Amino acid sequence: MRYNLSRKKRNQNMSQLMGVLLNGIAQLEYDRTRTLPDHQAAYLEKMDRKMDEGILIDGETIANPDTGQRAQFVAANLVHAIKANDEQKAAAMCTYLADRMSDLKQVKIVEGEDGVSIDLVFDEDYVKQTAVAFPTLN
């Protein structure tokens, strides 16, 4: 699986919602107005300490990852968690991205013939998706 992680222009307005979309369909939403419980905050700190030891991105070991590299690593793990239906891990990865990158508005994941691409979007607000019910035809 190949990951193309790109970053669009940052916007200084903080959005309260962050969405994770797979092929245009919302998979997860994070509401920044809700207080992060202490045990979840501690887990994010543990993630940071573990990443302080180095991370692997596209086969390259990065000894001292910066915020952007950490975001790439976490986003790649988010994709794996979503595809494996690991809801707890996906929620943790989503929480990490939303908490550590307060101006991140969307994580757009697209599966295609060339692999998987992940776009971290800072300049386009996430809009909640609404299911539309169609009447049954007789």
N, C-alpha and C positions, 0 to 999 in steps of 0.2 A: 504494500500500500504506500502510495506516495503522498506527501503532504506539501502543499504550497500555502505557506502562511504569509499573508500580506496585511498591511496596516494602512487604512485610509486616514486622511487628515483628521487630526484631533480637534474637537470642539470643546470649549471650556464649560459649556452648560452641562451640569450633571443631570442625567436622566434617572428617574426613580426606578424604572423597570429595565431589566436586561433580559433579552430573549436569546435562546439557542434554537436555531432553525436547521433542520436537515432537509435538503432539497425543497426549501421554501415552506416547510411545515414545522410549526412550533413544537419543540420537544420538551423544553424547560423554560421556566420564567423565574427570575429572581427579583423580589421586591425589596429595594434598599430602604424602604421606610420601616421595615420590620427589624427589630433588634436581634443581633446575632447572639444566640445562647453561648454561655461561657465555654461549654464543652466543644462547640463547633469552632469558636475562636482559637481554642487550644489546639485543635486538630490542624487548623490553617498554619499556626506557628510551627507545629511539628513538620508539616509539609515544607515550609521554608527552611527549617534546619536541615532536613534531608536533602533538599536541593542545594544547600550551601556546600555539600560534599561533592557536587558536580552532577550534571545531567547529560543525557545522550539525545542529540537532535540530528536526524538524518545521518546516523552512523558516526557522528562527530562528538567526542566528549568535550564538554564545556566545563572547565574547572570552577570558574566564578561567574555563573550566569547572572545577567542583568535582568531587569523587570520584563523587558520584551522577550528575552529568551525563556524566562520562566513561563510567561504567558503562552508561548508557542508550545512548550513542553506540556503544560497543563491542558491546553486545547487539544493536543494530539491524544492525550489520555482521556479527555472527555469524549472524543469520537469513539475510541475503543470501548469505553463504558456504555455509551448509547447503543452501539452495535451489538454488545454482549448482553444487553438488557440488565446491566448492573446499575440499578437505580440509585443505590447509596453512593457508589463511586461517582456516578454522573452528577449527583446533587453536590457532592463535595467539590468536584472540579468546577462546576458552575459557580458555587459559592466563592471559591478561591478567586476566580476571574472577576466576579462582580465586586468583591471586597477589595482586592488589591489593585484593581484598575477602575476607579470610581467613575471614569468618563466613558467606559466601554458600554455601548448600547446594544450591540448584537454580536453574536457569534454565528456566522453563516457557514454551514457545512454543505458542500455540494459533492455528490458522488457522480462520477462520469466515467467515460471510457478510459480516460487518462489517469484515473485514480481518484483520490479525495483531495479537495481543496478546502482550506479553512480561511475565512476572512474575518478579521477582527474589525468591527465597524464602530467608529467613534463619532461619525457625523450624520447618522441617520437614526432617529428615534425608533425604538421598537414599539409597534402597535399590536395590542392584544388581538389574537385571532378569534373569530366567532364562528361557531358551527352553524350552518344553515340547514334547516330541516325542509325537505321537499315533500309535498303531499304524495301519497301513493295514488297511482292511477288505477282505476278499475277496468 
